[in-house]
Amino acid sequence: MVIDGFDVDASAGEPADHVAELLSLVAHGDKTAFTRLYDALSPRVFGLIVRVLVDRAQSEEVLQEVFLEIWQSASRFSPKKGKGRTWVLTMAHRRAVDRVRAAQASYDRDARAGVRDIAVAFDGVAEDVELRWEGKRVVDALRQLPENQREALTLAYYGGYSQSQISALTGAPIGTVKSRMRDGLSRLRTEMGVMA
């Protein structure tokens, strides 16, 4: 699986099954296993995060958050669902993307506040109600889609994953993912009464 140019299944000095063993030990509170896991994967995790965030200081913060999350949630890792290295790097990628989105949302809020300060007053309550109503309509329409279409669209638009990443996460061929997304969007438009 490739995330932001990284082949997460490629060896990083530890056999893939060894990472799963370390995660299992970490799940039982083994600090030595956690240290070994950190030593084995932190350079690769950090590299992935820096690629997404660019900012080194923020990348270091996210690296700490990722390994804290690993320490707290290692028991959720299941070797039956995938490789340990992939699980860790996917978690790191999600955290990095979340940080980018949070920074963008902060920028957008600041920009909106600036515009609001110079713009003509408007009915914020009515706009908020309209946005919430529209969000509910989207969620309700998504629920009407078949599970595989809903999953593909949710991973793409709420999770920020590319079609190739969705293919790797779901195990479906890339062509199937593209079809599910195309068909899902078409059906979503119909469900919401939007003309194409």
N, C-alpha and C positions, 0 to 999 in steps of 0.2 A: 504494500500500500504506500502511495506517495502523498505526502502532505507538504504543501508549499515547497516542493522541490526536494524533499527529503524522502528517501526510501526507508520507511520506518521499520521494515522487516530486515534490513541489512544489519549485519553484525556490528556491534559496538564494543567488542572486547569480551562480551559475555555470551554464551550460547543462549538462544531464545528460551529454552526450557529452564535455564538457570534463573532468568528474570522471574519466571512464574514461580519457581521455588522460593526465591527471595520475597516475592510479594506475599506468598503464603505465610512465611515466617513473620513478615512485618505485620500481617493481619493478626498475629498472636502476640504482638508487642515486642518482637525481637529487635532491639536497638542495633545490634551488630549487623544483622541482615539489612536494616535500613541504611546504615552507613555504607555497606557494600553496594546496595542498590543505587544510592546517591552517587558514589564514586564511579559506578559503571555507566550510569545514564545521564548524569547532570551535564556533561559537555554537549551531548547530543540534544538534550532538551533545551538547554540554553541557546544553542545554535538555531533551533527551530523558532524559539520565541523571539530572538533578535531579528530573524528574517521577517517576522510578522510586524513587530513593533518598531524596529530600527533603533529606538532610544535604549541605550545600554542600561541606564538606571532603572527605567521601568521594567526592562527585561529581567533584571536581577530581582526586582520585587515579585514579578510573576513567577520566576523560578522558585522562589521561597514559597509562594502560595501553592504551586503545583505539588511540591514535595510535602507540604503540610497536609494538603488534601490526600495525597497518597498515604501518609501515615494514618490519617483519620478514616480513610475509606478503602484500605487495601482488602478488607474482607469482602467487598463487592466485586472484586476481580474474579472472573471465572475462566479458567484455562480452556473450558469447553467452547467458549465464545470467541476466543482469539488468543493471540500472543501477548505476553506481558508487556513487551517493549511497545507494541502497537497501542495497547491500552494507555500506557503512560504518555506516549507522544500525542495521542488523540486528546487526552486530557489537557496537555500543555497547549496544544493548538487551540482548543476551545477557550482556555483561559486567556490566551493572547488575543484572540479575536474578540472576546468579551471586553478586554481592556481597550482595544481599538474602538469598539462600539461605544463604550462608556465615554471615551475622550471625545468622540464625534458628537455624542448626545450632549455633553457638556458644552462643546463649542456651539452646537445648534441652539441650546437653551440661551447661552449668552447672546448669540446673534438675534434670537427672537426677542429677548429682553431689550436689546438695543433698538430694534425696529419698533417695538411696542412703545418705548419711551418717546420716539419721534413721530409715531404714526397716530392717525385719528383713532379715538377710542372705539372699541368694538365690544360686542357682547361675548365675553369669555366663557360665561356659563353655557350659553347656547352652543358655542363651538365645542366645548368640552363634552356636552351631552351628545352632539352630533358625532364626534370622534368615537366616543364609547359605543354608540349605537352601531356605527359602521364596523367597528371592531367585532362586536357581537355578531353582526351579519356574516362577517368573514368566517368566524369560528363555527357558526351554525352551518354555513355552506360547506366548510371543510369536512364537517361530520357526515355530510351526505355522500362524500366520495368513497370509493372502495379503499380499503386499508392501504394497499400498496401505493396508490396515487397520493393519498393523504400523507403517508410517510415520506415519500420523495419530495413533495412540496414543502412539508414542514422542515425537513432537513435542509432544504435549499434556502427557503425564505426566512425561517426563524433560526436555523442553526448556522447559516452562512457557508454551507458546504457546496463545493463544486459538484458537477455531475459525476466526475471520476471518483471523487471522495465518497459520494453517496453510493456509487457502484461498489466500492471497496467495503463500506460499512454494512451494506445490505446483502452483499454477495450476489447481486443481480448484475448481469452484463450491462455495459454502458448503453448499448442500444435500447435495452429494456427500460433503463432508468429514464432515458430521453423520451421514450414513448409514454411512460407513466406520467412524466411531468407535462408533456404536451397535452395528453388526453385529460389529465387532471385539471390543467388550466382552462381547457375548453369547457369542461363540465362545470368548473367553478364559476366561469363567466355566465353560463346558463343558469346555474343555481341562484346567482346574485342578480340576474336580469340585466347583465351588461352586454351590449352589442359588441361583437368583435370588429 
